[in-house]
Amino acid sequence: MALSVAGKTAIVTGAGSGINLSFAHLLLSKNCNVVLADLALRPEAEELVSQYSSSPESSARAVFQKTDVTDWSQLTRMFDVADKEFGGVDIVCPGAGVYEPKIQQLNPPTHAFQHFSNFWYPPGKPPSKDTLDSSRYAAIDINITHPIRVTQLAISHFLSPPNPQSTPRASPTNPKSIIHISSIAAQRTLLPTPIYCASKHAISGFVRSLASLEQRAGIRVTAVAPGVIKTPLWTDHPEKMKMIKENDKWISPEEVADVMLACVQEEGNVGGTILEVGKGKIRKVEALMDEGPSGEGHTVGGISELEEEAVELMMKEGWGR
């Protein structure tokens, strides 16, 4: 089941920056309408929306919908906007994610590690954003719960469109697509980021669980699994950049966006497919007996320093309570 994106409509969460912005840009360049859903837009994203809101040179349009992906009512609103602006939706990318919850800034920072996995900063303890009375981890809400809920909403819209007379339901002859973002962290686990690694394991398992929807209902669910991507998640944080050493290689968000488009459009990338994206290397991740990520774009040379900081935190009296 191949789906040409030209003339179609997509919803992309987290499209204000990074990989998802690059994917939104690529879709628009292929004459696919896009609802960019995020809390805010970086200047380059604002420019993209402006360009495709009024450009007479393109038949595609871009619409920004401010969205907190942890709020389910706002996720529903994204689909309402797509229905109102474009008459429906064909492609959904619940791409918003965090390498860690956004946490308070300490001045001066107590650790270079403070902007990474909140597992080592328990709820209710600065600088963690998570509170004891919320009984939840922000990273789980963003990285797991949000893509699962968006997938439910997408399937519902595909099979029960609000305007069935003008928008026929999904089927093998009227295909739809959902593209997720996993990570090499679904295979290569790291002590400093256990919640992030767990969330990406969850996404890969979730995508594989829905593989048969393509054959049964014409809904393809796939994912990409990138290595280290040069996005604001890293480049806007000098303390994170200390992890990157001279021999580490970046993958560009545009490279990942190209593979995401291939997951939607190419016949061979059937439901359940997960494509790993390295520097100059793309491969299918097997469910069993996989060789694991290797090559450029998959290394973070400074990870051992963060491991030591994690252990140091854990050994403090009363940690975790």
N, C-alpha and C positions, 0 to 999 in steps of 0.2 A: 504494500500500500504506500504509494508515493503521494506527497501532497505538495503541489506547487504553491508557493506563498504569494505569488502575484495575484492581486485582487482580493486577498483575504484580510482578516483582521486578527491581531494578536494582543494579548495582555501580558505585560512583562513587569513583575515586581522587582524592586531594587534597581530600577532602570535609571536612577538619578546619577549613577556613576559606574565605573568598572566594567566587568564582563557584561552585565545586563544592559548597560548603556550601549556598548559596542554591538550587542545582539539587536537591540532596538534600531540602531542606526543602520545595520545591515538589512534588516527587514524593510525599513522604509525605502532604502535604495533599490529594493526589489519590488517596489510598488505594493507593499503590504501596510495597511493601517496599523497603528500601534497606540495602545493605551499605556503610557508610562506611569507606573504606580510606585510611589516612594514617599518618604517623609518630606524630602526636598530635592531640588535639582542643583547639581553643580553648574557652574557657568557654561561649560561645554554642552551640558544636557539642555539648559535653557535655550541655548543657541539652536540646538537641533529641533526642539519643539517649535520655536519661532519660525525656523526655516520651513518646516513641514506643516505649519498651521495655515500658511497663506501663499505658499509657493505655487505659481501657475505652471511651473515646469514639471510638477509631479502630481500624479493622480492619488498618491497616498497622503494620508494626514496623520499627524501626531497630536495626541491629547494627553495632558498631564492630569492625573488624579492623585491628590495628596492622600497617602495611605499609610496607616500604622498596621503592619501585617500581624501584630499580636491582637488586633481588635477584629473579631469575626464579622461584625456588621460592616466594617470598612472593606473587608474582602468581598462581601456581597455587593457593595456599592460599585466596585470595579466592574463587575459584570453588568450592572445596571447602566453604567456609563457607556460600555461597549455596545449594549443593545440600543441605547438612545442615539449615540453618535454614528454608529456604523451598521446597525441592524442585526448584530450578533457577533459571535467570536468563533474562530477556527483553530487558533494556536494559543496555548497558555504556557507561560514560563514562570513558575513560582521560584524565581531566582534569588530573592533577597536572602542574605545570610550574613552571619558574623563569625569571625574567627574567635571571638569571645564577646560577651555582652559589653555594651558600651558602659564604661565605668567612670567614676568621678576622677578628676585629675588631682593628684597630690603635688604640691609645690613646696619644696622640691620633691621629685619622685623618690619613693623609698626603694624601688627596685626597677631595673630595666624591664623586668617581667610583668609589671603591673597592668599592662594593656592586653595580656593574654588570658588563657583559660581561667574562668572564675572559680574552678574547682579548688584552686589553691588559696582563694580568698572567700571563705564560706559566707553564706548569706548573713547579713546583719553586721558584717565586719568590714570597715573601710579597707580598700576602695571599692568593694563589690557594690554593684547596683541592686542586687537581689536583696529583698528584705525578708525577715523571718515570718512576718504576718502574711506575705503574699503566697507562701507555700509553693513557689515555683522558681525555675531558673529561666532567665530571659533568653539564654542561648537555645534552650530546648523549644521555647515558644516560637522563636524566629526560625531556627534551622530545621525543626522537625514538624511541630504542630501546624505551622503556617503552610508549608507545602502540601501536607496531607489534606488540610481543609480546602485549600485552593483546588486540589485535584478532585475532591468530592464535588465542589461547585462547578468545576469545568465539565465533569462527566454529566452532571445534572443538566447543564445548559446544552450540552451536545445532544443528549437523548430526549430532552423535553424543552426545546427552544421556546422562548416566550411568544414568538410569532411564527408558528409552524407553517403558515400559508406561504410566507416569504422566505423562511429559513428552514429547510428540511432537516430532520434529525440525522445524526451521524449514522453511517453505515459503511460497509466495505466499499460501496460505490460513491459515498460522500464522506471521505475520511477527515478526521480531526487529529490534532497532535498536542501532547503535553510533554515538555522538555524540562527535566530537572538538572540541578547542578550538584553532583556528588564531589568527590575529591580523591586524590591518591591516599588521603588519610583514611579512606575506607579500607585500605589494605596495609598501609604503613603507619602503625600506631606510634604515638609519641607521649612520653610521660608528662611533658608540660601542658598538653592540650587534650586531656581525656574526654571532656564533654564534646568538644568539636569532633574528635575522632568518632565518638559514639554516634553523634548526629549524622555523620556521613555514612557510617555503616548502615544506619537506619534508612537513609535515602536509597542506597543501592539495593537493599533488601526490598524496600517498598516498590521500587521500579520493577524489579524482577517479578514480584508478586502479581503485578498487573499486566504481565506480558501478553496473556491470551486475549486481552480486550481488543487488540487489533483484529484478530480473526473473528471474534464474536460480535463486536459492535463497531468496528471501523475506527477505534480510538487507539492511536499509537502512543505509548508511554515509554520514553527513553531518558538517558542521562549522559552528561559528560562528566569526566573525572579529571580535572586539571591538576597540574603540579603547582609551582610557585608563580603566581601571576602578578605582573607589574601593574598594580591598581592603587588608588588612594588608601586602601586598607593598609598598605605597607608604606607607600611613599610619603604619606602625610604624617607619619609617626617616626621621628628620628630614633626613638628607643627601639622600635621594631627593626629598623634598618640595620641596627648593630648585629642582628642575626645573620644578615647576608654577607657572606665572605667573597673574596675575589674570584674563587673558582665556581661559585654558584651562578647559574644562568636563569634569566627571567623568561617567562612565556608572556607574550602580549595578549591583552584581552581580545584583540581582533582575531588572533589565531584560534582562540576558544570559540568565539562567535561563529567563525566559519564552520567549525565542527558541529556546533549546535544547529546551524542551518542544514548541514548534511543529515543530521539525525531526523529532521523533519522531512526533507525532500527526497533523500535517496532510498531507492527500493530495498536495498540490502539491509538497512538499519531498522530491522523489525522491532516490534514491541519487546521490551526487556533489555534491549541493547544498551550497554554502557561503554562509551568510548573514552579511553584515557588520552589526555593531551599533554605531550611533553614538548620540548624544544625540537621542532622538526620531526616529531614522531607521533603518530596516532595509531592506537591499537585497541582492539576489542578486549575488554576485561571479562575473563571467563568466570562463571559462577563457582567452578570447582577446579582445583589443581592449577590455578593461575600462576604465572611466573612472577608476578609482582612488578611494580614500577621500577624502571631503570633508565639510565641515561640522563642527559642534560635537562634541566628544568624541574628536577625532582629532589633537589638537595637544598638544605638550609644548614650551612656550615657551623653556625653558632648555636645549634640546638643544645649542645652539652652544657653551655653556660646556663641556659634556662632550666635544665634538669637539676643542676646544683641549687639554683634558687628555689625550685619547687620543694626539694628535699629540706632545705633550710627552713622554709615556711612551715612545712609539715611537722618538723621536730620541735616547734615552739610549744610551750606548755599551754594546754587548752585548745590547741588547734582543732577546728571542725565543729566546735560547739557554739 
